[in-house]
Amino acid sequence: MPRERLVTLREYVQEALKNAVYDKGEVLDVIIAEVPDLPGCFVQGRTFEEAREDLIDAIELWVMSALMDGEEIPVINGCRLAVTAQRGISAQFCCDKFTSKQASALKLKA
């Protein structure tokens, strides 16, 4: 059984991107990007590059939202996000780490 490796958020995002699925929209002329390991984590963009950049933000927001709700963060490709044992996360931490656009998506004051 392979051992899990503790990783930073940046490394976790990179692992999630390795499993991302990209599809051409059937109706609209967009690229849909999704991380199957993170339920509900998907975006769309006009180009592959735009979809990938937006997906990076979406992964970070998904993780922070899950941490705020005290949910378990899935292990991806044997990588576990290194977080403290404390449940939840402070809004101040999120605001310090995210842009105002990201904080707004989490309904926080930046």
N, CA, C and O atoms as a GROMACS GRO file, in nm:
protein
  440
    1MET      N    1   0.085  -0.118   0.000
    1MET     CA    2   0.000   0.000   0.000
    1MET      C    3   0.089   0.124   0.000
    1MET      O    4   0.173   0.139   0.089
    2PRO      N    5   0.073   0.214  -0.098
    2PRO     CA    6   0.158   0.332  -0.104
    2PRO      C    7   0.132   0.427   0.013
    2PRO      O    8   0.019   0.439   0.061
    3ARG      N    9   0.238   0.492   0.057
    3ARG     CA   10   0.226   0.588   0.167
    3ARG      C   11   0.174   0.721   0.114
    3ARG      O   12   0.203   0.762   0.002
    4GLU      N   13   0.097   0.786   0.200
    4GLU     CA   14   0.051   0.920   0.166
    4GLU      C   15   0.162   1.020   0.194
    4GLU      O   16   0.242   1.002   0.286
    5ARG      N   17   0.165   1.124   0.114
    5ARG     CA   18   0.265   1.229   0.129
    5ARG      C   19   0.194   1.358   0.165
    5ARG      O   20   0.096   1.395   0.100
    6LEU      N   21   0.242   1.428   0.269
    6LEU     CA   22   0.186   1.557   0.305
    6LEU      C   23   0.240   1.663   0.210
    6LEU      O   24   0.360   1.668   0.183
    7VAL      N   25   0.150   1.747   0.159
    7VAL     CA   26   0.190   1.848   0.061
    7VAL      C   27   0.131   1.984   0.096
    7VAL      O   28   0.036   1.995   0.172
    8THR      N   29   0.191   2.087   0.038
    8THR     CA   30   0.141   2.224   0.053
    8THR      C   31   0.018   2.242  -0.037
    8THR      O   32  -0.012   2.157  -0.120
    9LEU      N   33  -0.050   2.353  -0.019
    9LEU     CA   34  -0.166   2.382  -0.104
    9LEU      C   35  -0.124   2.391  -0.250
    9LEU      O   36  -0.193   2.339  -0.338
   10ARG      N   37  -0.013   2.453  -0.277
   10ARG     CA   38   0.036   2.465  -0.416
   10ARG      C   39   0.058   2.327  -0.477
   10ARG      O   40   0.017   2.302  -0.591
   11GLU      N   41   0.122   2.237  -0.402
   11GLU     CA   42   0.146   2.101  -0.452
   11GLU      C   43   0.014   2.026  -0.470
   11GLU      O   44  -0.003   1.951  -0.566
   12TYR      N   45  -0.079   2.046  -0.377
   12TYR     CA   46  -0.209   1.980  -0.384
   12TYR      C   47  -0.283   2.023  -0.511
   12TYR      O   48  -0.342   1.941  -0.581
   13VAL      N   49  -0.280   2.152  -0.539
   13VAL     CA   50  -0.345   2.204  -0.660
   13VAL      C   51  -0.283   2.140  -0.784
   13VAL      O   52  -0.355   2.101  -0.875
   14GLN      N   53  -0.150   2.129  -0.787
   14GLN     CA   54  -0.083   2.067  -0.902
   14GLN      C   55  -0.126   1.921  -0.920
   14GLN      O   56  -0.144   1.875  -1.033
   15GLU      N   57  -0.140   1.849  -0.809
   15GLU     CA   58  -0.186   1.709  -0.818
   15GLU      C   59  -0.329   1.704  -0.869
   15GLU      O   60  -0.362   1.618  -0.952
   16ALA      N   61  -0.414   1.793  -0.821
   16ALA     CA   62  -0.554   1.796  -0.867
   16ALA      C   63  -0.559   1.825  -1.017
   16ALA      O   64  -0.640   1.767  -1.089
   17LEU      N   65  -0.474   1.916  -1.064
   17LEU     CA   66  -0.471   1.950  -1.207
   17LEU      C   67  -0.432   1.830  -1.293
   17LEU      O   68  -0.475   1.819  -1.408
   18LYS      N   69  -0.350   1.741  -1.239
   18LYS     CA   70  -0.310   1.621  -1.315
   18LYS      C   71  -0.431   1.533  -1.347
   18LYS      O   72  -0.432   1.462  -1.447
   19ASN      N   73  -0.534   1.538  -1.261
   19ASN     CA   74  -0.653   1.455  -1.280
   19ASN      C   75  -0.768   1.531  -1.346
   19ASN      O   76  -0.876   1.476  -1.364
   20ALA      N   77  -0.744   1.656  -1.382
   20ALA     CA   78  -0.850   1.739  -1.440
   20ALA      C   79  -0.895   1.682  -1.575
   20ALA      O   80  -0.817   1.624  -1.650
   21VAL      N   81  -1.024   1.700  -1.600
   21VAL     CA   82  -1.085   1.656  -1.726
   21VAL      C   83  -1.132   1.780  -1.800
   21VAL      O   84  -1.198   1.866  -1.741
   22TYR      N   85  -1.099   1.790  -1.927
   22TYR     CA   86  -1.137   1.905  -2.010
   22TYR      C   87  -1.224   1.856  -2.125
   22TYR      O   88  -1.188   1.762  -2.196
   23ASP      N   89  -1.338   1.919  -2.143
   23ASP     CA   90  -1.430   1.882  -2.251
   23ASP      C   91  -1.477   2.007  -2.324
   23ASP      O   92  -1.488   2.115  -2.266
   24LYS      N   93  -1.505   1.990  -2.451
   24LYS     CA   94  -1.562   2.098  -2.532
   24LYS      C   95  -1.711   2.103  -2.501
   24LYS      O   96  -1.779   2.000  -2.502
   25GLY      N   97  -1.763   2.223  -2.473
   25GLY     CA   98  -1.906   2.238  -2.446
   25GLY      C   99  -1.989   2.195  -2.566
   25GLY      O  100  -1.950   2.219  -2.680
   26GLU      N  101  -2.103   2.130  -2.539
   26GLU     CA  102  -2.187   2.081  -2.648
   26GLU      C  103  -2.271   2.191  -2.712
   26GLU      O  104  -2.293   2.191  -2.833
   27VAL      N  105  -2.316   2.286  -2.630
   27VAL     CA  106  -2.403   2.391  -2.682
   27VAL      C  107  -2.325   2.521  -2.703
   27VAL      O  108  -2.329   2.579  -2.811
   28LEU      N  109  -2.255   2.564  -2.600
   28LEU     CA  110  -2.177   2.687  -2.608
   28LEU      C  111  -2.035   2.655  -2.652
   28LEU      O  112  -1.986   2.544  -2.632
   29ASP      N  113  -1.970   2.752  -2.711
   29ASP     CA  114  -1.831   2.736  -2.756
   29ASP      C  115  -1.736   2.764  -2.640
   29ASP      O  116  -1.668   2.866  -2.638
   30VAL      N  117  -1.732   2.671  -2.544
   30VAL     CA  118  -1.648   2.686  -2.425
   30VAL      C  119  -1.577   2.555  -2.395
   30VAL      O  120  -1.612   2.449  -2.447
   31ILE      N  121  -1.475   2.566  -2.310
   31ILE     CA  122  -1.406   2.449  -2.258
   31ILE      C  123  -1.452   2.432  -2.113
   31ILE      O  124  -1.446   2.526  -2.034
   32ILE      N  125  -1.498   2.313  -2.079
   32ILE     CA  126  -1.540   2.282  -1.943
   32ILE      C  127  -1.429   2.203  -1.877
   32ILE      O  128  -1.384   2.102  -1.930
   33ALA      N  129  -1.386   2.249  -1.760
   33ALA     CA  130  -1.278   2.183  -1.686
   33ALA      C  131  -1.333   2.138  -1.552
   33ALA      O  132  -1.406   2.211  -1.486
   34GLU      N  133  -1.296   2.016  -1.511
   34GLU     CA  134  -1.349   1.957  -1.388
   34GLU      C  135  -1.241   1.876  -1.318
   34GLU      O  136  -1.156   1.816  -1.383
   35VAL      N  137  -1.247   1.874  -1.185
   35VAL     CA  138  -1.161   1.786  -1.105
   35VAL      C  139  -1.252   1.681  -1.041
   35VAL      O  140  -1.319   1.711  -0.943
   36PRO      N  141  -1.255   1.559  -1.096
   36PRO     CA  142  -1.344   1.456  -1.043
   36PRO      C  143  -1.321   1.422  -0.896
   36PRO      O  144  -1.413   1.378  -0.827
   37ASP      N  145  -1.199   1.443  -0.846
   37ASP     CA  146  -1.167   1.413  -0.706
   37ASP      C  147  -1.234   1.510  -0.610
   37ASP      O  148  -1.248   1.479  -0.492
   38LEU      N  149  -1.277   1.626  -0.660
   38LEU     CA  150  -1.337   1.730  -0.576
   38LEU      C  151  -1.479   1.756  -0.626
   38LEU      O  152  -1.498   1.833  -0.720
   39PRO      N  153  -1.578   1.691  -0.566
   39PRO     CA  154  -1.716   1.702  -0.614
   39PRO      C  155  -1.762   1.847  -0.631
   39PRO      O  156  -1.750   1.929  -0.540
   40GLY      N  157  -1.814   1.876  -0.749
   40GLY     CA  158  -1.866   2.010  -0.776
   40GLY      C  159  -1.761   2.111  -0.817
   40GLY      O  160  -1.793   2.229  -0.834
   41CYS      N  161  -1.637   2.069  -0.832
   41CYS     CA  162  -1.529   2.162  -0.868
   41CYS      C  163  -1.513   2.162  -1.020
   41CYS      O  164  -1.444   2.078  -1.076
   42PHE      N  165  -1.579   2.259  -1.085
   42PHE     CA  166  -1.569   2.271  -1.230
   42PHE      C  167  -1.584   2.416  -1.271
   42PHE      O  168  -1.642   2.497  -1.198
   43VAL      N  169  -1.533   2.448  -1.387
   43VAL     CA  170  -1.539   2.584  -1.443
   43VAL      C  171  -1.555   2.573  -1.594
   43VAL      O  172  -1.548   2.464  -1.651
   44GLN      N  173  -1.575   2.687  -1.657
   44GLN     CA  174  -1.572   2.692  -1.803
   44GLN      C  175  -1.494   2.814  -1.846
   44GLN      O  176  -1.490   2.915  -1.775
   45GLY      N  177  -1.433   2.804  -1.961
   45GLY     CA  178  -1.356   2.916  -2.016
   45GLY      C  179  -1.365   2.917  -2.167
   45GLY      O  180  -1.402   2.818  -2.229
   46ARG      N  181  -1.331   3.030  -2.225
   46ARG     CA  182  -1.334   3.042  -2.371
   46ARG      C  183  -1.224   2.962  -2.437
   46ARG      O  184  -1.239   2.915  -2.550
   47THR      N  185  -1.111   2.945  -2.365
   47THR     CA  186  -0.998   2.868  -2.417
   47THR      C  187  -0.953   2.768  -2.311
   47THR      O  188  -0.993   2.776  -2.195
   48PHE      N  189  -0.869   2.674  -2.353
   48PHE     CA  190  -0.813   2.579  -2.257
   48PHE      C  191  -0.736   2.652  -2.148
   48PHE      O  192  -0.751   2.621  -2.030
   49GLU      N  193  -0.656   2.750  -2.188
   49GLU     CA  194  -0.574   2.823  -2.092
   49GLU      C  195  -0.660   2.896  -1.989
   49GLU      O  196  -0.630   2.895  -1.870
   50GLU      N  197  -0.766   2.961  -2.036
   50GLU     CA  198  -0.856   3.032  -1.945
   50GLU      C  199  -0.925   2.934  -1.850
   50GLU      O  200  -0.936   2.961  -1.730
   51ALA      N  201  -0.970   2.822  -1.902
   51ALA     CA  202  -1.035   2.722  -1.818
   51ALA      C  203  -0.938   2.668  -1.714
   51ALA      O  204  -0.976   2.648  -1.598
   52ARG      N  205  -0.814   2.644  -1.753
   52ARG     CA  206  -0.714   2.591  -1.659
   52ARG      C  207  -0.684   2.693  -1.549
   52ARG      O  208  -0.676   2.657  -1.432
   53GLU      N  209  -0.666   2.819  -1.586
   53GLU     CA  210  -0.641   2.923  -1.485
   53GLU      C  211  -0.758   2.937  -1.389
   53GLU      O  212  -0.738   2.948  -1.268
   54ASP      N  213  -0.879   2.935  -1.443
   54ASP     CA  214  -0.998   2.944  -1.357
   54ASP      C  215  -1.010   2.820  -1.268
   54ASP      O  216  -1.058   2.829  -1.155
   55LEU      N  217  -0.968   2.705  -1.320
   55LEU     CA  218  -0.976   2.582  -1.242
   55LEU      C  219  -0.880   2.587  -1.123
   55LEU      O  220  -0.912   2.536  -1.016
   56ILE      N  221  -0.765   2.648  -1.139
   56ILE     CA  222  -0.672   2.664  -1.027
   56ILE      C  223  -0.740   2.742  -0.915
   56ILE      O  224  -0.733   2.701  -0.799
   57ASP      N  225  -0.805   2.853  -0.949
   57ASP     CA  226  -0.878   2.930  -0.848
   57ASP      C  227  -0.989   2.847  -0.785
   57ASP      O  228  -1.009   2.851  -0.664
   58ALA      N  229  -1.061   2.772  -0.868
   58ALA     CA  230  -1.172   2.691  -0.818
   58ALA      C  231  -1.124   2.583  -0.721
   58ALA      O  232  -1.191   2.557  -0.621
   59ILE      N  233  -1.011   2.522  -0.749
   59ILE     CA  234  -0.956   2.420  -0.659
   59ILE      C  235  -0.922   2.483  -0.525
   59ILE      O  236  -0.956   2.429  -0.420
   60GLU      N  237  -0.855   2.598  -0.528
   60GLU     CA  238  -0.819   2.666  -0.403
   60GLU      C  239  -0.944   2.703  -0.324
   60GLU      O  240  -0.947   2.685  -0.202
   61LEU      N  241  -1.046   2.755  -0.391
   61LEU     CA  242  -1.170   2.791  -0.323
   61LEU      C  243  -1.241   2.668  -0.269
   61LEU      O  244  -1.297   2.672  -0.159
   62TRP      N  245  -1.240   2.558  -0.344
   62TRP     CA  246  -1.303   2.434  -0.299
   62TRP      C  247  -1.237   2.388  -0.169
   62TRP      O  248  -1.306   2.353  -0.073
   63VAL      N  249  -1.104   2.389  -0.167
   63VAL     CA  250  -1.030   2.345  -0.048
   63VAL      C  251  -1.061   2.436   0.071
   63VAL      O  252  -1.089   2.387   0.180
   64MET      N  253  -1.055   2.566   0.051
   64MET     CA  254  -1.079   2.659   0.162
   64MET      C  255  -1.222   2.649   0.214
   64MET      O  256  -1.245   2.655   0.334
   65SER      N  257  -1.317   2.632   0.124
   65SER     CA  258  -1.456   2.616   0.165
   65SER      C  259  -1.473   2.488   0.247
   65SER      O  260  -1.541   2.488   0.349
   66ALA      N  261  -1.411   2.380   0.201
   66ALA     CA  262  -1.419   2.253   0.275
   66ALA      C  263  -1.354   2.266   0.413
   66ALA      O  264  -1.407   2.215   0.511
   67LEU      N  265  -1.241   2.335   0.420
   67LEU     CA  266  -1.176   2.356   0.549
   67LEU      C  267  -1.264   2.439   0.642
   67LEU      O  268  -1.275   2.408   0.761
   68MET      N  269  -1.326   2.543   0.588
   68MET     CA  270  -1.413   2.627   0.670
   68MET      C  271  -1.532   2.548   0.724
   68MET      O  272  -1.579   2.575   0.835
   69ASP      N  273  -1.580   2.452   0.646
   69ASP     CA  274  -1.693   2.370   0.687
   69ASP      C  275  -1.652   2.249   0.770
   69ASP      O  276  -1.737   2.171   0.812
   70GLY      N  277  -1.522   2.233   0.793
   70GLY     CA  278  -1.473   2.120   0.871
   70GLY      C  279  -1.480   1.987   0.798
   70GLY      O  280  -1.480   1.881   0.861
   71GLU      N  281  -1.485   1.992   0.666
   71GLU     CA  282  -1.492   1.869   0.587
   71GLU      C  283  -1.353   1.813   0.561
   71GLU      O  284  -1.254   1.886   0.564
   72GLU      N  285  -1.348   1.685   0.536
   72GLU     CA  286  -1.222   1.619   0.503
   72GLU      C  287  -1.181   1.653   0.361
   72GLU      O  288  -1.264   1.656   0.270
   73ILE      N  289  -1.053   1.679   0.343
   73ILE     CA  290  -0.999   1.707   0.210
   73ILE      C  291  -0.953   1.575   0.150
   73ILE      O  292  -0.872   1.505   0.211
   74PRO      N  293  -1.003   1.538   0.031
   74PRO     CA  294  -0.965   1.409  -0.028
   74PRO      C  295  -0.816   1.398  -0.057
   74PRO      O  296  -0.750   1.497  -0.090
   75VAL      N  297  -0.764   1.278  -0.045
   75VAL     CA  298  -0.627   1.249  -0.086
   75VAL      C  299  -0.630   1.237  -0.239
   75VAL      O  300  -0.714   1.167  -0.295
   76ILE      N  301  -0.537   1.305  -0.305
   76ILE     CA  302  -0.530   1.299  -0.451
   76ILE      C  303  -0.392   1.247  -0.490
   76ILE      O  304  -0.290   1.303  -0.451
   77ASN      N  305  -0.391   1.140  -0.568
   77ASN     CA  306  -0.265   1.080  -0.616
   77ASN      C  307  -0.168   1.053  -0.501
   77ASN      O  308  -0.048   1.073  -0.515
   78GLY      N  309  -0.220   1.009  -0.388
   78GLY     CA  310  -0.136   0.979  -0.272
   78GLY      C  311  -0.090   1.101  -0.195
   78GLY      O  312  -0.007   1.090  -0.106
   79CYS      N  313  -0.144   1.218  -0.229
   79CYS     CA  314  -0.104   1.343  -0.163
   79CYS      C  315  -0.215   1.394  -0.072
   79CYS      O  316  -0.329   1.411  -0.114
   80ARG      N  317  -0.180   1.417   0.053
   80ARG     CA  318  -0.273   1.471   0.152
   80ARG      C  319  -0.231   1.614   0.184
   80ARG      O  320  -0.114   1.641   0.211
   81LEU      N  321  -0.328   1.704   0.180
   81LEU     CA  322  -0.301   1.844   0.213
   81LEU      C  323  -0.261   1.854   0.359
   81LEU      O  324  -0.330   1.803   0.447
   82ALA      N  325  -0.149   1.918   0.385
   82ALA     CA  326  -0.099   1.935   0.522
   82ALA      C  327  -0.175   2.050   0.587
   82ALA      O  328  -0.152   2.166   0.554
   83VAL      N  329  -0.264   2.017   0.680
   83VAL     CA  330  -0.339   2.117   0.756
   83VAL      C  331  -0.331   2.079   0.903
   83VAL      O  332  -0.303   1.965   0.938
   84THR      N  333  -0.356   2.177   0.989
   84THR     CA  334  -0.355   2.148   1.132
   84THR      C  335  -0.479   2.070   1.169
   84THR      O  336  -0.573   2.060   1.091
   85ALA      N  337  -0.479   2.013   1.288
   85ALA     CA  338  -0.591   1.932   1.334
   85ALA      C  339  -0.712   2.017   1.370
   85ALA      O  340  -0.822   1.964   1.387
   86GLN      N  341  -0.695   2.148   1.380
   86GLN     CA  342  -0.804   2.238   1.418
   86GLN      C  343  -0.913   2.234   1.311
   86GLN      O  344  -0.884   2.247   1.192
   87ARG      N  345  -1.037   2.217   1.353
   87ARG     CA  346  -1.149   2.216   1.258
   87ARG      C  347  -1.180   2.358   1.214
   87ARG      O  348  -1.174   2.452   1.292
   88GLY      N  349  -1.212   2.372   1.088
   88GLY     CA  350  -1.249   2.502   1.036
   88GLY      C  351  -1.129   2.589   1.010
   88GLY      O  352  -1.014   2.550   1.033
   89ILE      N  353  -1.158   2.708   0.963
   89ILE     CA  354  -1.052   2.802   0.929
   89ILE      C  355  -1.110   2.942   0.947
   89ILE      O  356  -1.228   2.963   0.921
   90SER      N  357  -1.030   3.035   0.989
   90SER     CA  358  -1.083   3.169   1.015
   90SER      C  359  -1.103   3.246   0.886
   90SER      O  360  -1.029   3.228   0.789
   91ALA      N  361  -1.203   3.333   0.885
   91ALA     CA  362  -1.228   3.417   0.769
   91ALA      C  363  -1.109   3.509   0.743
   91ALA      O  364  -1.076   3.538   0.628
   92GLN      N  365  -1.043   3.555   0.849
   92GLN     CA  366  -0.928   3.642   0.832
   92GLN      C  367  -0.817   3.571   0.755
   92GLN      O  368  -0.754   3.632   0.668
   93PHE      N  369  -0.794   3.444   0.786
   93PHE     CA  370  -0.693   3.366   0.714
   93PHE      C  371  -0.727   3.364   0.565
   93PHE      O  372  -0.640   3.389   0.481
   94CYS      N  373  -0.852   3.335   0.534
   94CYS     CA  374  -0.893   3.329   0.393
   94CYS      C  375  -0.872   3.462   0.324
   94CYS      O  376  -0.820   3.468   0.212
   95CYS      N  377  -0.913   3.568   0.390
   95CYS     CA  378  -0.901   3.701   0.327
   95CYS      C  379  -0.755   3.738   0.305
   95CYS      O  380  -0.722   3.804   0.207
   96ASP      N  381  -0.668   3.697   0.396
   96ASP     CA  382  -0.526   3.726   0.380
   96ASP      C  383  -0.466   3.648   0.263
   96ASP      O  384  -0.370   3.694   0.201
   97LYS      N  385  -0.520   3.533   0.234
   97LYS     CA  386  -0.462   3.445   0.134
   97LYS      C  387  -0.524   3.459  -0.005
   97LYS      O  388  -0.463   3.418  -0.104
   98PHE      N  389  -0.644   3.517  -0.014
   98PHE     CA  390  -0.714   3.521  -0.140
   98PHE      C  391  -0.735   3.662  -0.191
   98PHE      O  392  -0.731   3.758  -0.114
   99THR      N  393  -0.757   3.673  -0.320
   99THR     CA  394  -0.791   3.801  -0.380
   99THR      C  395  -0.932   3.838  -0.338
   99THR      O  396  -1.005   3.754  -0.285
  100SER      N  397  -0.971   3.962  -0.361
  100SER     CA  398  -1.107   4.004  -0.324
  100SER      C  399  -1.211   3.926  -0.404
  100SER      O  400  -1.320   3.899  -0.352
  101LYS      N  401  -1.180   3.889  -0.528
  101LYS     CA  402  -1.273   3.809  -0.609
  101LYS      C  403  -1.295   3.673  -0.544
  101LYS      O  404  -1.409   3.626  -0.535
  102GLN      N  405  -1.187   3.609  -0.499
  102GLN     CA  406  -1.199   3.478  -0.436
  102GLN      C  407  -1.271   3.489  -0.302
  102GLN      O  408  -1.356   3.407  -0.270
  103ALA      N  409  -1.236   3.590  -0.224
  103ALA     CA  410  -1.301   3.609  -0.094
  103ALA      C  411  -1.450   3.635  -0.113
  103ALA      O  412  -1.532   3.588  -0.034
  104SER      N  413  -1.484   3.709  -0.217
  104SER     CA  414  -1.624   3.736  -0.247
  104SER      C  415  -1.699   3.607  -0.278
  104SER      O  416  -1.814   3.590  -0.237
  105ALA      N  417  -1.635   3.517  -0.351
  105ALA     CA  418  -1.698   3.389  -0.383
  105ALA      C  419  -1.725   3.308  -0.258
  105ALA      O  420  -1.820   3.229  -0.253
  106LEU      N  421  -1.642   3.327  -0.155
  106LEU     CA  422  -1.663   3.259  -0.027
  106LEU      C  423  -1.751   3.342   0.067
  106LEU      O  424  -1.776   3.303   0.181
  107LYS      N  425  -1.798   3.458   0.017
  107LYS     CA  426  -1.882   3.549   0.094
  107LYS      C  427  -1.809   3.602   0.217
  107LYS      O  428  -1.866   3.612   0.326
  108LEU      N  429  -1.681   3.638   0.198
  108LEU     CA  430  -1.600   3.696   0.304
  108LEU      C  431  -1.572   3.841   0.269
  108LEU      O  432  -1.582   3.881   0.153
  109LYS      N  433  -1.538   3.920   0.368
  109LYS     CA  434  -1.498   4.058   0.343
  109LYS      C  435  -1.348   4.062   0.329
  109LYS      O  436  -1.275   4.022   0.420
  110ALA      N  437  -1.300   4.112   0.215
  110ALA     CA  438  -1.155   4.118   0.192
  110ALA      C  439  -1.098   4.244   0.252
  110ALA      O  440  -0.978   4.268   0.243
   0.00000   0.00000   0.00000
